[in-house]
């Protein structure tokens, strides 16, 4: 979607200058991956309008394949506004009747999954419309073979208001790799505890439960739960950090990295986004990433990321 963030300080009702950029859960993940050395493609629908053209152009500029994007001549591109703030500012969506909400299973005929190793979905898409839910179901029905289906719960209460959350629970359970925040898991399953949640979600091979600024827990196969603390970050704005974590974790997973490295890669990518107002922040310097990945628990815990660099305390 087209994303607008304040270009000047002040309450949102007094802000007159807004900066237009691009945002959205799946497009955010796709846009992070090329900078991490992983090729990606993004599939969605946009309107035949300036916002739609800008979105496709800017996502492509990040190195993302956009050949599967549909241009809808009858419906507009969705947009949203972020009232930026360190504490998690409100996000206002304007996407009812958007081009993306009209997507359906017929979209699959346009797509070629040969060579695709990971298909990343989120709980936002099935909440947009009945046809979008049917599309997600059709994607989950695809032969897996070597394909890994990743599903970020991304529960948006406003989108699911008045709807049966058992649908979201069912779709999540059919994935191979699930990412969720403990707060949204509490809303959807009634618990944010990783062990209890694993009991309720036994089928996905990989389950990652994010605990906000505390860290994340990985539960995979028969291995014991692994908790990795998050980095300390001087947060500029938090929206988009979850998508960044997903991209970092997926990129490391595709490289068969060890469990701790996969979680740390997620935290490092999330930290880069926490340091910006945008949904997709510039990657941290490679030297910083290398040093922190090699750090022991004490060194990792002592690091603090700021817009000016990395501090140790």
N, C-alpha and C positions, 0 to 999 in steps of 0.2 A: 504494500500500500504506500501511497504518498504519506510521508511523515513530516509534520510541522513541529518545530521546537522554538521556544522564545529566542529572539535575537537581541533582546534587551531585558534588563531586570525589571521586576515589578510584578504585581498580581496579574494573572492571565487576562482578567477583564479590562486591564489597563494597557496591556502590551499591544503595540500597534505593528511592530516589526517581527515577522516570523521567518525562520529559515526552513526551506523545504528540502527534505532529504528522503531517504527510503527506509522502510522498516517492515517487519513481519517475521514471524517465527521461522518458517522454513527458508525464506529468502535470506534471513540473517545467517542461519547455519551454512547455507550454500555459499554465501559471500565470504565467510571466514576461511573456508577450506582451501581455496587456491593459495592463499598466503601461507598456509601450513603445508604446502606441497602436495595437496590432494585435489585431483580434478573433480569438479562437481557440475551439476546441471540443475536448473530450477524450472518447475512446471507449474503454471497457474493461468489465470485469465485476467486480462486488463481491458479497460475500455479503449475505444478508438479516440483518445483525447490526449491533451498535452501531458497529463500526469502519467497515463499509461506508457506513453513513449519515453518519458523521462525515467520511469522505473526500469523498463527493459534495458535502456541504454546504460544506466548506471550499474545495474547488476551485472550486465555483460562486461562493463569496464573493470569489474573486480575479478574477471577471468572465469566467470560462470557461464555455462552453456545455457542459452535461452531459446533454442530451436523448438522446444515443446510448448512455448507460451502461446496461448490463444488470444487473439484480439477480437473482442466482442463489439460489433458495430452498434448494438442497441442498448448496452448497459454501461454505466460509468465505472471508472476505477475507484476503488475504495480509498479512504484516507483517514488519518487519525492525528490527534494533537497530543503532545506531551507537555504537561505543566511541570517542567523540570525542577527537581529538588533532591537533595541528598536522601531524604527519608522515604522516597518512593512515591513520587508525585502522581496525581491522577492522570489517567490516559483516557481520552475521549474518542470513541470510534464512530465513524460515519461510513458504514458499509452495507446497510440494508439495501437490497436490490442491486448490489454491485455485480460486476462481471464475474468475479471469483465465486460469488455465492450461487451462480447458475451452473457451475461445473457439475458434471455427472459421469457415470461409467463410460459413456461414449468417448470420453477423452483418451481412454486406454488405446483405442485404435490408432492414435497418432504417435504412440510412444514405443521406443525400442529399448528393451531392458538388457540386451546382450552386452556383456561386459560390466554391467552394474553390480557392484559388490554390496552397497548399502542403499536401501530405500528408507528415507527419513520422513516420518509423518508426525503430525501433532493432533492433539485433541481439539484444536481450534477448528480445523476443516470440517469434521462431521457435525459440528454445532452450527455451521452457517446455514444449512438447508437440508431438506430430505435428499435432494440429489447429490449433495456433497457427502452425506453419510453413505449413500449407495456407492459413490466413487471410492471412499475409503474401504468399504467392505470388499469391493472388487479388487482393490490393490492387495488387501490381506489374503485374498483367494489365489493370488499368483503363485505358481510353483516356486518353491524356495530354492532347492538345489544348493547353489553356493550363495544365494542372496540372503543377506541379513536385513530384516525389517526392524528398524529403530522407531520407537514411538515415545515422543515427549508428551506427557499428559497435558500440560499447559491448560489446566482447568480455568476457564473464565466464567465466573458465576453469572454474569449478566447474559452470556450467550446460552447458558444451560437453564436459565430461570424457567420454571414450569415444565421442564423436560425430565425424563427418567434418566438418572445418572447410571442406571444399570447398563445403558448402551455404551457409555464411556468405559465402564469397567470391563464389559465384554470385548470391546475393540482392543483395549490395552492388553488384555490377557492373551490375545492372539499374536502379539509381537514377539520377536526374539530378544530384543534389547529395550528395556523400559527406563526412562528417566522421569523422575517426579520430585517435586519439592515436598518436604514433610508437611507443610501447611496445606497444600492442595490435596495431598493424600489423606489428610485428616478429614477434609470435606467430602472426598469421593468415596473412601473406604472406611472412614471412621477411626483411622489410626495413622500416625506418621512415624511409628516405631518400625525401623527396618525389619526386625525379626518377625514381628507380627504381620507386617505387610507382605513379607516373603511367604508366609503361610497362606495368605489370601491370593497371592500371585505366584503359584508354584511353577507355571509353565514356561514363562520367558526364561531363557538361559541366564540373562544378565539383568540385574536390577540395580539401579543407582538412585539412592535417596539423598537429595540435597538438603542441607540444613542451614541455608542462608550463609551468614558470615561465619558460622562455626566450622563448616566443612561439608563433606559428603561421605556416604557409606556405600561401598560396593559389595553386592552379594552375587556370587557367580558360581553356578554348578554346586558342588558339594563343599566348596572352600568356606572357611570361616569368614564372617563379615570383616571387611577392612574399612576402617575410618581414616580419612586423610583430612587434616585441618586445612581450612582456607588460608590464603595469604592475608595479611593485614594490608588494607588498602585505604588511602585517603579518598573516599568515594566522592565523585563529582555527581553522578546520577546512575541509579541502579537498573533501569529498564534495559533489557537486552542481555544482561549478564548470564541468564540461564541458557539462552541460545548459544552464547559464546562458549560456555562450559560444554554444552553438547558437542560443538564442533571440535574443541580440543580433545575431548574424550574419544570421539569417533575417529579422529585422525590418528591418535595413538593406538586405538584398537585395530585399525587397518594395518598398522605397522607391527602388530603382534607384540606390543610393548607389555612389560610386566604390569600387574594391577596398580601398584603405587604410582608408577609413571603415568598411567592412563588418567588416574584421578588428578595428579598434579598438573598434567597438561590441561585438563579441564579448568582447574583453578587459575592457571596462568592466563589462559585465554579470557576467562571471565574478568580477571583483574584488569586486562587491557581495556575492556569495554567499560568497566566501572570508573575508569579515569577519563571518560569523555561523555558528552551529552548525546552522542550518536549511538544508534543501536549496534553498530559495528565499529569497534575501535581499531586503530592501527596496532599491529602485533608488537609485543614487547621486543626490545633488541635481542638478537639471538644469543649474545654473550650473557645477558641477564637470564634468559631461559635456561641455557646450558648450566650456569652456575647454580641456579635454584633447583634444577632437576637432580643435580649431584649432591645437593646439600643434605646433611644429616638432619634429624628431627629438630635439633636445637637451632641450627642455622636457618632452616626453613621458618621456624617459629619466630626468629629474631628479625626477619626481613620485613620491611614495610615499604610498600610501593606508593609513590607520590607522582604527581604530574612532572616533577623535576627529576625523577629517577628512583633508585632503590636506596633506602636507608637501613641501617642495622642498629639495633638497640639492645 
